[in-house]
Amino acid sequence: MSGIERINPPELSPPTGFSHAVTATGGRLVFLAGQTALDADGKITGDTLPEQFERALTNLLTALRHAGGTPDTLARVTVYATDIADYRTQARELGRIWRESAGRDYPAMAVIGTTRLWDEQALVELDGLAVLPR
């Protein structure tokens, strides 16, 4: 048990692809740096948002796994996207990618629009916070 509880009050709009609140107790914090679609050679892979999202999520989950965590220990993920309209259009596909990689439990999430990311070819970046059991 990770000590994470997802809270989605019935008074709020039903969450789709996120949780309204997440509590975390009794664990060790893991701060996950922003991950883009970089491959092991430091090159951005994928030409579309879904391709880059999948690689960025894989990179984030790889860092988390090496820190001793699993997707269910994610308490918070922030997504930075260079094209919010495209993100909204692709939301169904991005949700499918998330579920296949990280499962059906969503952390507290935010999507933030930005004009560009560190790597000019990057369309999306994800960072996160996980709480691992002691």
ABEGO torsion letter per residue (X at the ends): XAGBBBBBBAABBBBBGBBABBBBBGBBBBBBBBBBABBAAGBBBEABAAAAAAAAAAAAAAAAAAAGBBAAABABBBBBBABAAAAAAAAAAAAAAAAAAAEABBBBBBBBBBABBABAABABBBBBBBBBBX
